[in-house]
Amino acid sequence: MELGQYRTFRVGAADLNGQMRGKRLPASFADKLATGTVRMPLSALNVDIWGHDIADSPLVFETGDADGILMPTERGPVPMPWLSTPSALVPMTMQTEAGAPFLGDPRQALRHVLDRFLARGWRVFAATEMEFTLVDDNDNTIQPPISPRSGRRIFAGEVLSLNELDAFDPFFTELYDGAEAMGIPVQSMIGECGLGQFEVTLNHQDAMRAADDALLFKLLVRGLARRHGMAATFMAKPYAEDAGNGMHVHFSVVDEQGRNVFDNGGPEGTGTLQQALAGCAAAMRASTLIFAPHGPSYDRFAIGAHAPTSVCWAYENRTAALRVPGGAPAARRIEHRTAGGDINPYLLLAAVLGAAIEGIEEELIPPPPITGNAYDLDLPQLCTDWGEAIELFGSDPFIARCLPAELIRNMVMTKRQERLVLADIPEAERWKTYLERV
């Protein structure tokens, strides 16, 4: 894509909450992006959900709020179809002044994890399934949207309903067109069981590209919904009594010969698959903060609400947090099912894949696979309290081996501050913070 066709364009990098932080630049800057010309404080990727600096952050008080250097990622520029004036976004990543990766940048943290796979000659491939909800927020509250077909408000969820998809056909047609223009490989779109809830599946591809596309798809959905008189949200629980939004990740690992290291020709998978499952299970409870990063995220963890809450794995069992799907052995993979739709895709993949490679390197052995309904079994549980999740993430020794120390520290400081601020916001008003930020 030629940036010169636009009068201005945007550059941005994802902060810890998956919000893009960056600048609007004139077209004349296009040739300077790879030279280190674009600078931004390192602390800009370590702000809270409201965009406020983190109190007592070492990025400010130990470095004098030093600048980092924004460099273009391999993703390249993408159009922004939701804007009325044509423009483009160039996804960036943060380096230090010395040219080292800034590991407080979520994308750099994922690269750090993927490099551990590359050191073995392995590449990770991933696919995401994301749920989102279309809402009407015009009356200072959120409620189901008005159907463009009938002119009446939606009053019930319709699982796999083609009728509901067709009722919003202008929106979904534009969504598919926008995704194609941005190079986002949308595989399928379905109606889910919640009010105005839908699920998109993106194609299996390189893990970094999968994270990029998940983040970009969120921007696209939210932007286009506004053009159609609605809001779109990935909040984990938009309505207290309705289904929550989740995000599932499927991943497999391929060696230098192109072979799936999880495939042994049978349904059970290789010892490497077992070790990866063991690592994911070992990190799961302490990773709750990544899977549920916001205060309202914990409303989704209700028994029987299709959100796995226990640390377990199984073959072909959707009540388990870790599922090994059936199908052809060559496609053997792990599905990680715990995260809410409100996550940062880079952090989710970094945590999941960091746990998997740690399990492989330590040659861990997983607990036996479960059978039956996971909700009926006595199993270790994810954290159910935001404060507990914050402190466990910051102190757990296994997490410290999975993720960069700088990322862990910054995440903990950010979430501690958010928790204090959120406590002073009336519960009925909290949706305004998260509706279009997550």
C-alpha positions as CSV (number, residue, x, y, z in Angstrom):
1,M,0.0,0.0,0.0
2,E,1.3,3.4,-1.0
3,L,1.0,5.9,1.9
4,G,1.5,8.8,-0.5
5,Q,-2.1,8.5,-1.8
6,Y,-3.3,9.8,1.5
7,R,-2.9,13.4,2.9
8,T,-2.2,12.0,6.3
9,F,-1.9,8.6,7.9
10,R,-1.6,7.1,11.5
11,V,1.1,5.2,13.2
12,G,0.4,3.4,16.4
13,A,1.5,0.6,18.8
14,A,-0.7,-1.4,21.1
15,D,-0.5,-0.6,24.8
16,L,-1.1,-3.1,27.6
17,N,-4.9,-2.8,27.2
18,G,-4.7,-3.3,23.4
19,Q,-5.4,0.4,22.7
20,M,-3.4,2.0,19.9
21,R,-1.2,4.8,21.0
22,G,0.6,6.9,18.3
23,K,0.4,9.9,16.0
24,R,-1.2,11.3,12.9
25,L,1.5,12.2,10.3
26,P,1.6,13.9,6.9
27,A,2.2,11.8,3.8
28,S,5.8,13.3,3.6
29,F,6.8,11.2,6.6
30,A,6.1,7.9,4.8
31,D,9.7,7.4,3.7
32,K,11.1,8.2,7.2
33,L,9.2,5.6,9.2
34,A,12.0,3.0,9.0
35,T,14.7,5.5,10.0
36,G,13.7,5.9,13.6
37,T,12.3,9.3,13.1
38,V,9.0,8.6,15.0
39,R,9.5,8.7,18.7
40,M,7.2,8.4,21.7
41,P,7.7,8.0,25.4
42,L,8.2,4.4,26.5
43,S,5.6,5.1,29.2
44,A,2.9,5.7,26.5
45,L,2.5,1.9,26.3
46,N,2.2,1.6,30.0
47,V,-0.8,3.8,30.7
48,D,-4.1,2.7,32.3
49,I,-7.4,2.1,30.6
50,W,-8.2,5.8,30.7
51,G,-4.9,6.8,29.2
52,H,-3.4,8.1,32.5
53,D,0.2,7.7,33.5
54,I,1.0,5.0,36.1
55,A,1.9,6.5,39.5
56,D,5.5,5.9,40.5
57,S,6.2,4.1,37.2
58,P,9.9,3.3,36.8
59,L,9.5,4.2,33.2
60,V,8.9,7.8,34.3
61,F,10.9,8.2,37.5
62,E,13.9,6.0,36.8
63,T,14.4,7.0,33.1
64,G,13.1,10.6,33.1
65,D,10.3,9.4,30.9
66,A,12.6,8.6,28.1
67,D,11.6,8.3,24.5
68,G,11.4,5.1,22.6
69,I,11.6,4.6,18.9
70,L,8.6,3.4,16.9
71,M,9.5,1.2,14.0
72,P,7.1,-0.3,11.4
73,T,6.1,-3.9,11.9
74,E,6.2,-6.5,9.1
75,R,2.4,-6.2,9.0
76,G,2.7,-3.1,6.9
77,P,0.2,-0.3,6.4
78,V,-3.5,-1.1,6.3
79,P,-6.5,1.1,5.2
80,M,-9.0,2.3,7.8
81,P,-12.4,1.6,6.1
82,W,-14.4,3.0,9.1
83,L,-13.2,6.6,8.5
84,S,-15.1,9.0,6.3
85,T,-11.8,10.4,5.0
86,P,-9.6,7.7,3.4
87,S,-6.5,7.1,5.5
88,A,-4.2,4.3,6.6
89,L,-2.7,2.9,9.8
90,V,0.9,1.7,10.1
91,P,1.2,-0.7,13.0
92,M,4.4,0.0,14.9
93,T,6.5,-1.6,17.6
94,M,8.7,0.0,20.3
95,Q,12.4,-0.1,20.6
96,T,14.7,1.6,23.2
97,E,17.1,4.3,22.2
98,A,19.8,1.7,22.0
99,G,17.8,-0.3,19.4
100,A,16.8,-3.1,21.8
101,P,13.2,-4.4,21.9
102,F,11.2,-2.6,24.6
103,L,9.7,-5.6,26.4
104,G,6.9,-3.5,27.9
105,D,5.5,-3.4,24.4
106,P,3.0,-6.3,24.2
107,R,3.9,-7.1,20.6
108,Q,7.6,-7.2,21.5
109,A,6.7,-9.5,24.4
110,L,5.0,-11.9,22.0
111,R,8.1,-11.7,19.7
112,H,10.2,-12.6,22.7
113,V,8.2,-15.7,23.3
114,L,8.1,-16.7,19.6
115,D,11.9,-16.4,19.4
116,R,12.1,-19.3,21.9
117,F,10.2,-21.5,19.4
118,L,12.4,-20.2,16.5
119,A,15.5,-21.2,18.5
120,R,14.3,-24.8,18.0
121,G,13.6,-24.2,14.4
122,W,9.9,-24.1,15.0
123,R,7.1,-21.8,13.8
124,V,3.8,-21.3,15.6
125,F,0.6,-21.0,13.7
126,A,-2.6,-19.8,15.4
127,A,-6.2,-19.0,14.7
128,T,-8.6,-16.9,16.8
129,E,-12.4,-17.1,17.4
130,M,-13.8,-13.8,18.8
131,E,-17.2,-13.0,20.1
132,F,-18.6,-9.5,20.1
133,T,-21.9,-7.8,20.8
134,L,-23.7,-5.1,18.8
135,V,-25.5,-2.7,21.2
136,D,-27.5,0.6,21.2
137,D,-25.9,3.1,23.7
138,N,-27.9,6.1,22.7
139,D,-29.9,6.5,25.9
140,N,-27.0,6.6,28.4
141,T,-27.3,2.9,28.8
142,I,-26.6,-0.2,26.7
143,Q,-29.4,-2.3,25.3
144,P,-29.8,-4.6,22.3
145,P,-29.7,-2.9,18.9
146,I,-32.6,-2.2,16.7
147,S,-32.9,-4.6,13.8
148,P,-32.4,-2.7,10.5
149,R,-34.9,-5.1,8.9
150,S,-37.9,-4.8,11.3
151,G,-37.1,-1.5,13.0
152,R,-37.7,-3.3,16.3
153,R,-35.3,-3.9,19.1
154,I,-33.8,-7.4,19.3
155,F,-35.3,-9.3,22.3
156,A,-33.7,-12.7,22.1
157,G,-30.4,-14.4,21.1
158,E,-30.6,-16.7,18.1
159,V,-27.8,-19.3,18.0
160,L,-26.5,-19.9,14.4
161,S,-29.5,-17.9,13.0
162,L,-29.1,-16.9,9.4
163,N,-32.1,-14.7,9.8
164,E,-30.3,-12.5,12.4
165,L,-27.2,-12.3,10.2
166,D,-29.3,-11.3,7.3
167,A,-31.1,-8.6,9.3
168,F,-27.7,-6.9,9.7
169,D,-26.6,-7.7,6.2
170,P,-25.4,-4.1,5.3
171,F,-23.1,-4.1,8.4
172,F,-21.7,-7.5,7.8
173,T,-21.2,-7.0,4.1
174,E,-19.2,-3.8,4.8
175,L,-17.4,-5.8,7.5
176,Y,-16.3,-8.5,5.1
177,D,-15.3,-5.8,2.5
178,G,-13.3,-3.9,5.1
179,A,-11.5,-7.1,6.4
180,E,-10.6,-8.0,2.8
181,A,-9.2,-4.5,2.2
182,M,-7.1,-4.8,5.4
183,G,-5.9,-8.3,4.6
184,I,-7.7,-9.9,7.5
185,P,-8.7,-13.5,6.6
186,V,-12.2,-13.8,7.9
187,Q,-13.3,-17.5,7.7
188,S,-16.8,-17.4,9.1
189,M,-19.3,-15.3,10.9
190,I,-22.1,-16.8,13.0
191,G,-24.9,-15.6,15.3
192,E,-24.2,-16.6,18.9
193,C,-26.6,-17.2,21.8
194,G,-26.4,-13.7,23.4
195,L,-28.5,-10.7,22.5
196,G,-27.0,-9.2,19.4
197,Q,-23.9,-11.4,19.8
198,F,-21.8,-12.7,16.9
199,E,-18.7,-14.8,16.5
200,V,-16.0,-14.4,13.9
201,T,-13.3,-17.0,13.1
202,L,-10.1,-15.9,11.5
203,N,-7.9,-18.3,9.5
204,H,-5.0,-20.3,10.9
205,Q,-1.8,-18.4,10.1
206,D,1.6,-17.3,11.5
207,A,1.0,-16.5,15.2
208,M,2.2,-12.9,15.1
209,R,0.1,-12.2,12.1
210,A,-2.9,-13.8,13.9
211,A,-2.4,-11.4,16.8
212,D,-2.0,-8.5,14.5
213,D,-5.2,-9.4,12.7
214,A,-7.2,-10.0,15.9
215,L,-6.3,-6.5,17.1
216,L,-7.0,-4.9,13.7
217,F,-10.4,-6.7,13.4
218,K,-11.4,-5.2,16.8
219,L,-10.7,-1.8,15.4
220,L,-12.6,-2.5,12.2
221,V,-15.7,-3.9,14.0
222,R,-16.0,-1.0,16.4
223,G,-15.4,1.6,13.7
224,L,-17.9,0.2,11.3
225,A,-20.6,-0.3,13.9
226,R,-20.6,3.4,14.6
227,R,-21.1,4.0,10.8
228,H,-24.2,1.9,11.1
229,G,-25.7,3.7,14.1
230,M,-24.6,1.1,16.7
231,A,-21.7,0.3,19.0
232,A,-19.8,-3.0,18.9
233,T,-18.1,-4.2,22.1
234,F,-15.9,-7.1,23.1
235,M,-16.7,-6.6,26.8
236,A,-16.6,-9.9,28.6
237,K,-20.1,-9.5,29.9
238,P,-22.1,-6.7,28.3
239,Y,-25.3,-7.8,30.1
240,A,-25.4,-9.3,33.5
241,E,-28.0,-12.0,32.7
242,D,-26.8,-12.8,29.2
243,A,-24.0,-14.7,27.5
244,G,-20.5,-13.2,27.8
245,N,-18.0,-12.7,25.0
246,G,-15.0,-15.0,24.8
247,M,-11.9,-15.4,22.6
248,H,-10.5,-18.8,21.8
249,V,-7.1,-19.5,20.4
250,H,-6.1,-22.6,18.4
251,F,-2.4,-23.2,17.9
252,S,0.0,-25.7,16.4
253,V,3.8,-25.8,16.0
254,V,5.6,-26.8,12.8
255,D,9.3,-27.8,12.5
256,E,11.8,-26.9,9.8
257,Q,10.6,-29.8,7.6
258,G,7.0,-28.5,7.8
259,R,5.8,-31.2,10.2
260,N,3.4,-30.6,13.0
261,V,5.2,-31.4,16.2
262,F,1.9,-32.3,17.9
263,D,1.1,-35.0,15.3
264,N,1.9,-38.6,16.0
265,G,-0.5,-40.0,13.4
266,G,-3.1,-40.8,16.0
267,P,-5.8,-38.9,18.0
268,E,-3.7,-38.7,21.2
269,G,-0.9,-36.5,19.8
270,T,2.8,-36.5,20.6
271,G,4.7,-36.2,23.9
272,T,5.5,-32.6,22.8
273,L,1.7,-31.9,22.7
274,Q,1.4,-33.3,26.2
275,Q,4.2,-31.1,27.5
276,A,2.7,-28.0,25.9
277,L,-0.6,-28.9,27.6
278,A,1.2,-29.3,30.9
279,G,2.8,-25.9,30.6
280,C,-0.6,-24.3,29.7
281,A,-2.2,-26.0,32.7
282,A,0.7,-25.0,35.0
283,A,0.4,-21.3,34.1
284,M,-3.4,-21.1,33.8
285,R,-4.4,-19.9,37.3
286,A,-1.6,-17.4,37.5
287,S,-2.4,-16.2,34.0
288,T,-6.0,-15.3,34.9
289,L,-5.1,-11.6,34.7
290,I,-4.3,-12.0,31.0
291,F,-7.5,-13.9,30.3
292,A,-9.6,-11.5,32.4
293,P,-7.7,-8.2,32.5
294,H,-10.5,-5.8,33.7
295,G,-12.7,-5.6,36.8
296,P,-15.9,-6.5,34.9
297,S,-14.1,-9.4,33.2
298,Y,-14.8,-11.6,36.2
299,D,-18.6,-11.4,35.7
300,R,-18.1,-13.8,32.8
301,F,-16.7,-16.6,35.1
302,A,-20.1,-18.1,36.0
303,I,-20.6,-21.9,36.2
304,G,-22.4,-23.2,33.2
305,A,-22.0,-20.0,31.3
306,H,-19.8,-21.4,28.5
307,A,-16.7,-19.8,30.1
308,P,-14.3,-22.5,31.3
309,T,-13.4,-21.7,34.9
310,S,-11.3,-24.8,35.9
311,V,-7.8,-25.8,35.2
312,C,-8.1,-28.9,33.0
313,W,-7.7,-30.4,29.5
314,A,-9.6,-32.9,27.5
315,Y,-10.0,-34.4,24.0
316,E,-13.0,-33.0,22.1
317,N,-14.6,-31.5,25.2
318,R,-15.8,-27.9,25.1
319,T,-16.3,-27.7,28.9
320,A,-12.5,-28.0,29.4
321,A,-10.3,-24.9,29.4
322,L,-7.8,-26.7,27.1
323,R,-9.3,-28.8,24.3
324,V,-7.5,-31.0,21.8
325,P,-9.9,-31.0,18.9
326,G,-10.5,-34.1,16.8
327,G,-10.0,-34.3,13.1
328,A,-7.1,-35.2,10.8
329,P,-3.9,-35.9,12.8
330,A,-1.9,-33.5,10.6
331,A,-4.0,-30.7,12.0
332,R,-3.5,-31.7,15.7
333,R,-3.6,-28.6,17.8
334,I,-4.5,-27.1,21.2
335,E,-7.5,-24.9,21.7
336,H,-7.2,-22.5,24.7
337,R,-10.7,-21.5,25.7
338,T,-10.5,-19.4,28.8
339,A,-10.0,-15.8,27.6
340,G,-12.7,-13.1,27.4
341,G,-13.2,-11.0,24.3
342,D,-11.8,-8.0,26.2
343,I,-8.2,-9.2,26.1
344,N,-5.1,-7.8,24.4
345,P,-4.4,-10.4,21.6
346,Y,-0.6,-10.0,21.9
347,L,-0.6,-10.6,25.6
348,L,-3.0,-13.6,25.3
349,L,-0.8,-15.3,22.7
350,A,2.4,-14.4,24.7
351,A,1.0,-16.0,27.9
352,V,-0.4,-19.1,26.2
353,L,2.6,-19.8,24.0
354,G,5.1,-18.8,26.7
355,A,3.4,-21.4,29.0
356,A,3.5,-24.0,26.2
357,I,7.2,-23.6,25.4
358,E,8.1,-23.6,29.1
359,G,6.2,-26.8,29.5
360,I,8.1,-28.3,26.5
361,E,11.5,-27.1,27.7
362,E,10.8,-28.4,31.3
363,E,9.3,-31.7,29.9
364,L,6.3,-31.3,32.1
365,I,3.7,-34.0,32.4
366,P,0.0,-32.9,32.4
367,P,-2.7,-34.2,34.7
368,P,-4.9,-36.8,33.1
369,P,-7.5,-35.6,30.6
370,I,-10.9,-35.1,32.1
371,T,-14.1,-36.8,30.8
372,G,-17.6,-35.5,31.2
373,N,-18.7,-32.0,32.3
374,A,-15.8,-30.0,33.8
375,Y,-18.3,-27.9,35.8
376,D,-19.3,-31.1,37.7
377,L,-15.7,-32.0,38.7
378,D,-13.6,-30.9,41.7
379,L,-10.8,-29.1,39.9
380,P,-8.4,-26.2,40.5
381,Q,-10.1,-22.9,39.6
382,L,-9.1,-19.7,37.9
383,C,-8.9,-16.7,40.1
384,T,-12.4,-15.2,40.6
385,D,-11.2,-11.9,42.1
386,W,-9.4,-9.2,40.1
387,G,-7.2,-8.2,43.0
388,E,-6.1,-11.8,43.6
389,A,-5.4,-12.2,39.9
390,I,-3.2,-9.1,39.8
391,E,-1.0,-10.2,42.8
392,L,-0.7,-13.8,41.7
393,F,0.4,-12.8,38.2
394,G,3.1,-10.6,39.7
395,S,4.4,-13.2,42.1
396,D,4.1,-16.6,40.4
397,P,7.5,-18.1,39.6
398,F,6.2,-20.1,36.6
399,I,4.8,-16.9,35.0
400,A,8.2,-15.3,35.6
401,R,9.7,-18.0,33.4
402,C,7.1,-17.6,30.7
403,L,7.0,-13.8,30.2
404,P,9.5,-10.9,30.3
405,A,10.0,-9.4,33.7
406,E,9.4,-5.8,32.4
407,L,6.0,-6.8,31.0
408,I,5.0,-8.5,34.3
409,R,6.0,-5.5,36.4
410,N,4.3,-3.0,34.1
411,M,1.1,-5.0,33.9
412,V,0.8,-5.4,37.6
413,M,1.3,-1.6,38.3
414,T,-1.2,-0.7,35.6
415,K,-3.9,-3.1,36.9
416,R,-3.4,-2.0,40.5
417,Q,-4.0,1.6,39.5
418,E,-7.0,0.7,37.4
419,R,-8.5,-1.3,40.3
420,L,-8.2,1.7,42.7
421,V,-9.8,4.1,40.2
422,L,-12.6,1.7,39.2
423,A,-13.6,1.3,42.8
424,D,-14.7,5.0,42.8
425,I,-16.9,4.6,39.7
426,P,-20.5,3.5,40.3
427,E,-21.1,0.0,39.0
428,A,-23.9,1.2,36.7
429,E,-21.5,3.6,35.0
430,R,-18.5,1.3,34.5
431,W,-19.6,0.1,31.0
432,K,-18.8,3.6,29.7
433,T,-15.1,2.9,30.4
434,Y,-14.9,-0.4,28.6
435,L,-17.6,-0.3,25.8
436,E,-15.2,0.6,23.0
437,R,-11.8,0.5,24.7
438,V,-11.6,-3.3,24.9
